[in-house]
């Protein structure tokens, strides 16, 4: 089986609809795919329907944006949690609201130097989607300011830019606790992706493991090989699951569905550990 446990739709910062992600997964020869939109489960229903129609297994998931006390960004993948769990839902709603006000502030700053308005950004956001920097990047591309999202993120939208604005995000250990309380399986996404910015140290790993972390996303294009070796050792030491995935965003990133995969045994273990919801087959 070919299993990809990290993909995004236009419910967050991907470019395809949830159903479109499923169609693309089938075209890529996948047997199972997870939809892990940022701080949202709004795509689950249509992805589930498309998965049944096309005969591919669908793993309901979500990617939670977190931040350590030191200000380091951490992404936590949650699989098979209860989307109606009050504590988790309250926390991600708080994050989504903060992301919206943050985006508005960034656009105000950008408009001082570039031909960009809030309406330009909203044009690139699907109804109900979580607004984020990728949508601002798409608006900058449309305005001819940059060639693509990659250029936008390495120049104008970098965290070192004067246009960058922080937003609320939960502590990673708290997010792990909430995912477990919601019956989900928490997996640390691309933990050693140093090309994205600062990466966490031993304390954060320890706090997340103590809180109930169950896995590490090891096989990911942004994890350097020496980092993957570290993650394999950490997983062996603490009995953590090891996943692999593409982090697919449609046309938003060069990542291809199935470029990294997760073993059937690991997916089976995720199903055993979860109590919030189930894989759609």
TORKETI-280382 format. One line per 3 residues: number of its first residue (from 1); their letters; for each residue x, z, y of C-alpha. Coordinates in Angstrom, 3 decimals. Layout:
N
NUM> a> X/Z/Y | ...
% end
This chain:
281
1> xxx> 0.000/0.000/0.000 | 1.041/-0.707/3.580 | -0.029/2.097/5.904
4> xxx> 0.499/2.298/9.684 | -0.509/5.634/11.214 | -0.053/5.024/14.947
7> xxx> -1.952/2.387/16.930 | -3.722/2.250/20.287 | -6.758/0.363/21.551
10> xxx> -8.084/-0.269/25.050 | -9.806/3.118/24.840 | -6.408/4.318/26.061
13> xxx> -3.470/2.046/26.852 | -3.703/-0.700/24.218 | -4.994/-4.167/25.024
16> xxx> -7.346/-4.737/22.065 | -10.716/-3.153/21.355 | -10.857/-0.628/18.512
19> xxx> -12.464/-3.254/16.298 | -9.797/-5.704/17.415 | -7.067/-3.337/16.251
22> xxx> -8.688/-3.293/12.814 | -8.808/-7.099/12.711 | -5.145/-7.243/13.730
25> xxx> -4.288/-4.688/11.027 | -5.913/-6.893/8.399 | -4.034/-9.920/9.725
28> xxx> -0.787/-7.922/9.485 | -1.433/-7.202/5.809 | -2.115/-3.499/6.212
31> xxx> -4.158/-1.532/3.689 | -4.722/1.412/6.044 | -4.368/1.973/9.785
34> xxx> -4.877/4.923/12.119 | -6.315/4.625/15.602 | -4.546/7.226/17.761
37> xxx> -5.666/6.664/21.323 | -4.373/9.064/23.960 | -6.549/12.162/24.295
40> xxx> -9.621/10.293/23.037 | -11.650/9.642/19.898 | -14.097/7.278/21.593
43> xxx> -12.874/4.321/19.520 | -13.522/5.900/16.125 | -17.080/4.652/15.647
46> xxx> -16.437/0.968/16.283 | -13.126/1.083/14.383 | -14.911/2.664/11.412
49> xxx> -17.553/-0.067/11.388 | -14.919/-2.804/11.589 | -12.865/-1.175/8.816
52> xxx> -15.857/-1.163/6.468 | -16.588/-4.773/7.348 | -13.036/-5.966/6.739
55> xxx> -12.172/-3.782/3.754 | -9.294/-1.797/5.225 | -8.964/2.002/5.203
58> xxx> -9.327/3.606/8.629 | -7.636/6.910/9.472 | -9.282/8.598/12.489
61> xxx> -6.636/10.037/14.779 | -5.600/10.835/18.327 | -2.376/11.218/20.320
64> xxx> -2.268/14.308/22.516 | -0.039/14.307/25.585 | 1.802/17.640/25.894
67> xxx> 4.536/19.112/28.060 | 7.037/21.900/27.423 | 7.824/24.684/29.891
70> xxx> 10.943/22.685/30.820 | 8.785/19.698/31.780 | 9.671/17.560/28.755
73> xxx> 6.925/15.210/27.578 | 5.848/15.634/23.945 | 3.290/13.530/22.079
76> xxx> 1.416/15.045/19.173 | -0.478/12.917/16.660 | -3.589/14.483/15.172
79> xxx> -5.161/13.087/12.012 | -8.623/13.736/10.584 | -9.605/16.534/12.974
82> xxx> -13.169/17.370/13.958 | -13.754/15.411/17.206 | -16.414/17.916/18.291
85> xxx> -14.207/21.008/17.962 | -14.853/22.944/21.159 | -11.343/24.241/21.817
88> xxx> -9.552/20.951/21.254 | -12.199/18.961/23.100 | -11.973/21.277/26.106
91> xxx> -8.196/20.897/26.272 | -8.100/17.110/26.047 | -10.922/16.828/28.596
94> xxx> -8.821/18.925/30.971 | -5.885/16.580/30.394 | -7.979/13.444/30.923
97> xxx> -9.373/14.770/34.201 | -5.858/15.597/35.388 | -4.625/12.144/34.338
100> xxx> -7.310/10.531/36.499 | -6.426/12.459/39.654 | -2.731/11.855/38.952
103> xxx> -3.297/8.093/38.689 | -5.228/8.066/41.964 | -2.380/9.917/43.695
106> xxx> 0.225/7.506/42.300 | -1.755/4.474/43.468 | -2.006/5.982/46.943
109> xxx> 1.786/6.347/47.047 | 2.367/2.869/45.624 | -0.018/1.258/48.098
112> xxx> 2.340/2.273/50.908 | 4.932/-0.193/49.610 | 3.106/-2.649/47.325
115> xxx> -0.102/-4.717/47.447 | -2.029/-2.368/45.153 | -5.449/-0.729/45.377
118> xxx> -7.403/1.600/43.107 | -9.843/-1.234/42.369 | -6.891/-3.329/41.163
121> xxx> -6.037/-0.630/38.621 | -9.613/0.008/37.478 | -9.932/-3.713/36.735
124> xxx> -7.513/-3.142/33.824 | -9.257/-0.057/32.410 | -11.885/-0.475/29.701
127> xxx> -15.149/1.434/30.265 | -14.661/5.057/29.297 | -10.929/4.646/28.705
130> xxx> -8.327/7.210/29.739 | -6.607/5.982/32.915 | -2.833/6.096/32.755
133> xxx> 0.406/4.610/33.995 | 0.070/1.566/31.689 | -3.010/0.486/33.651
136> xxx> -1.101/0.861/36.914 | 1.671/-1.217/35.330 | -0.837/-3.927/34.390
139> xxx> -2.092/-4.020/37.987 | 1.481/-4.377/39.243 | 2.020/-7.251/36.818
142> xxx> -1.171/-8.953/38.016 | -0.017/-8.537/41.617 | 3.281/-10.261/40.789
145> xxx> 5.352/-7.174/41.593 | 6.885/-6.956/38.097 | 7.017/-9.311/35.123
148> xxx> 5.595/-6.965/32.479 | 4.867/-3.338/31.574 | 8.435/-2.756/30.438
151> xxx> 9.847/-3.704/33.829 | 7.258/-1.521/35.550 | 8.168/1.523/33.474
154> xxx> 11.929/1.073/33.862 | 11.738/0.681/37.616 | 8.712/1.536/39.741
157> xxx> 6.927/3.879/37.318 | 9.900/5.747/35.905 | 9.668/9.530/35.978
160> xxx> 12.526/9.497/38.513 | 10.614/7.282/40.938 | 9.207/8.659/44.166
163> xxx> 5.822/7.360/43.018 | 5.750/9.497/39.884 | 3.284/12.376/39.816
166> xxx> 3.075/15.060/37.119 | -0.272/15.959/35.550 | -1.561/18.819/33.444
169> xxx> -0.730/18.693/29.740 | -0.942/21.488/27.137 | 2.079/23.199/25.654
172> xxx> 2.977/21.486/22.332 | 2.565/24.679/20.286 | -0.901/25.231/21.744
175> xxx> -1.853/21.653/20.884 | -0.659/22.170/17.301 | -2.762/25.340/17.018
178> xxx> -5.851/23.554/18.338 | -5.440/20.596/15.972 | -5.137/22.967/13.015
181> xxx> -8.193/24.920/14.217 | -10.086/21.608/14.352 | -9.188/20.899/10.723
184> xxx> -6.640/18.238/11.633 | -3.089/17.435/10.565 | -0.599/17.605/13.494
187> xxx> 2.446/15.322/13.411 | 5.136/15.228/16.115 | 5.236/11.634/17.444
190> xxx> 8.620/9.886/17.929 | 10.425/13.232/18.450 | 13.909/11.880/19.161
193> xxx> 12.965/8.869/21.289 | 15.663/9.525/23.889 | 15.113/6.109/25.502
196> xxx> 11.759/7.438/26.771 | 13.297/10.406/28.575 | 14.474/13.908/27.741
199> xxx> 13.905/15.126/24.194 | 13.181/18.666/23.081 | 15.612/21.163/21.630
202> xxx> 15.525/23.596/18.731 | 13.179/26.066/20.420 | 10.330/23.567/20.744
205> xxx> 10.627/22.480/17.116 | 10.605/26.127/16.050 | 7.578/26.965/18.200
208> xxx> 5.636/23.953/16.931 | 6.490/24.689/13.294 | 5.506/28.336/13.734
211> xxx> 2.206/27.162/15.245 | 1.449/25.055/12.162 | 3.105/21.651/12.635
214> xxx> 2.740/19.654/9.427 | 4.729/16.469/9.971 | 7.284/14.393/11.862
217> xxx> 7.010/10.720/12.761 | 10.430/9.672/11.489 | 10.263/5.900/11.119
220> xxx> 9.563/4.681/14.650 | 11.407/2.006/16.594 | 12.266/4.438/19.412
223> xxx> 13.909/6.999/17.111 | 17.643/6.164/16.851 | 19.091/6.252/13.337
226> xxx> 21.121/9.404/13.903 | 17.952/11.059/15.156 | 16.057/9.968/12.066
229> xxx> 18.701/11.595/9.901 | 18.201/14.843/11.821 | 14.425/14.606/11.375
232> xxx> 14.746/14.003/7.629 | 16.864/17.121/7.336 | 14.399/19.162/9.399
235> xxx> 11.497/17.902/7.289 | 13.284/18.842/4.087 | 14.150/22.302/5.413
238> xxx> 10.598/23.134/6.491 | 8.529/21.124/4.020 | 7.158/18.771/6.665
241> xxx> 5.555/15.412/5.994 | 7.444/12.303/7.151 | 5.465/9.373/8.545
244> xxx> 6.329/5.905/9.772 | 4.387/3.696/12.146 | 4.429/0.985/14.763
247> xxx> 2.891/2.655/17.845 | 1.034/-0.627/18.316 | -0.430/-1.406/21.762
250> xxx> -1.502/-5.027/21.307 | 0.057/-7.137/24.056 | 1.020/-3.986/25.956
253> xxx> 4.235/-3.458/23.967 | 6.418/-5.563/21.645 | 5.684/-3.169/18.731
256> xxx> 4.179/-4.954/15.726 | 1.665/-3.494/13.300 | 3.370/-2.549/10.048
259> xxx> 6.921/-2.686/11.405 | 7.250/0.872/10.078 | 4.953/2.344/7.460
262> xxx> 3.922/5.601/5.785 | 3.917/6.112/2.027 | 0.609/6.389/0.127
265> xxx> 1.707/9.825/-1.088 | 2.006/11.110/2.477 | -1.404/9.730/3.433
268> xxx> -2.883/11.383/0.342 | -1.296/14.677/1.381 | -2.705/14.323/4.915
271> xxx> -6.149/13.894/3.370 | -5.656/16.992/1.223 | -4.606/19.103/4.201
274> xxx> -7.384/17.962/6.542 | -10.869/19.428/6.765 | -12.175/18.014/10.035
277> xxx> -13.167/14.514/8.969 | -12.219/11.923/6.340 | -10.567/8.551/5.915
280> xx> -13.083/5.707/6.139 | -12.984/3.398/3.133
% end
